[in-house]
């Protein structure tokens, strides 16, 4: 199986072909959920296989220097069994799957500038995260030290 892993191991789940849109202050993710759910028995999974199209959404919120999804809800699932599995254990894994590390992104951006000055971001605070007009806007403040 391939895609974005939600659960790894003998019993695994993936989001395949994800597409993301911004609607009503939420990040909406439509994807194909594929997995095997049950109990791991050695390297095998004793359980049921599931494949269904799903739509989940969440509100982007800042935690330290990372933007993650919060208030995650299942908006649509093509299979009632898949809805049960999402509710039972996969929804809690979604915030870690979809995240943006703003501090890491700023550091990577500064490394790619080919500047003569060596710059280091020593502190970063996210002031706000807003979804509007089909854009994700992150306002942040950081301290930069150059050498």
N, C-alpha and C positions, 0 to 999 in steps of 0.2 A: 504494500500500500504506500501511497505517497501523498503529499499535501502538507498542511499545517497540523502537526500533532497536537491532539488534546489529551490523549492518554497513551502512554507507551507501555510496552511489555507484551506478554502473550495475548492479553485482552487489550486491544488498542483501538483508538478512534482518531480519524483525520478529517479535516475540512479540506475538501478538494475544490479547485476552481473558485476561490473566493473572489467576490466583487464587493467593493465598498462604495457606499453613497452617504451623503450627509443630508439628513432630513429632520426637521423639527427639533433641532438642538441635539440630535442623537447621531451616532455613527451606526449605520445599518450595514450588516454583513450578510450577503446571500451566498450560500455555498452548498456543496453536496457533502453531506455527512456520510461517512463510510466507516464501519467498525465492526468489531466482534466484542460482545459484552457478555460477561459471566464471571466464572472463577478460573483463575490460572491454575493449571495442573502441570507442573514442570514447564516445558516450553510450549505447551498447548493451552488453548482457551476452551473450556467447556461452557458453551453458551450459545447465544443467538447472533447471527449476523444481521446488520442493519445497513440500509442504504436509502437515503431520503434527502430531498432538497429542503433546506432550512433557511429561515431568515431570523437572525437575532440582532438585537440592537443594544447599545449602551451609551451612557453619557460620559464623555471624556472628562476626567478630573486629574488634577495634579497631586502627586504624592512625592514629596522631596523634589528631585529633578526629573521625574518620570511622569509621563501622561499615560494613564491606563483607563480602561473602561470600568464604569461603575453602574449601578442600577441596571444590570443586564436583564433583559427580558426576551422571551421567545415570542416572536411576532407571527411566525408561520412555520409549520412543519408538514411535509407531505405524507407522513406516516404517524399514526397515533402512538405506535410503539417507540418510535424515535423520540417523540415528545416526552414520554415517560423516562427514557434513558437520559435525555438532556436535563430534565428536571432533577433526576435522581443523583447525578454526579458530574456531568460534564459542564454545566453552566458555571460552577465555581472555578473551573480551570481557565475560563475565557479571559479574565483580566490579565493574566500573565502572558497569554498568547498574543494579544494585540496591545503593544505598548510602544511608546516612543521615548527613548532616553534623550532628553533635550541636552543635557550636559555632554554626553558622548557625541551628539550631533554637532554641537558648537566646537568641541575640541577637534573633531575630524575636519570641519570646515576651515578652521584656523591652520591646520597642518597642510592643507592643500593650497595655501595662498602664495607659496614660494617667497615669502618675505625674508628680509635680512634679519629681522627681529624675531627672536624665539619667544612666542607668547604662550602663557599657561593660564587657563581658567581656574581660579582658586575657589570661587564660590558662585553658585547660581541659584536663584530663587524664582520660581514660577509665580507670577502675580495673578494671571487669569488664563482660563481656557474657555474659548467660545466657539460655538458652531453657528454660523449664520451665512446666508447668501452662498450656500454650497462651498464654504471655506471653513477650515479649521484654523483658528487664530490662537496663537500662544504668545502671551506677553510675559517676558521674563527680564530679569536684571542679573548681571553677572559682574564679577570682579576679574579683571584681566591684568596680569603682570607680564611685562615684556623685559627681555634681556638682550 
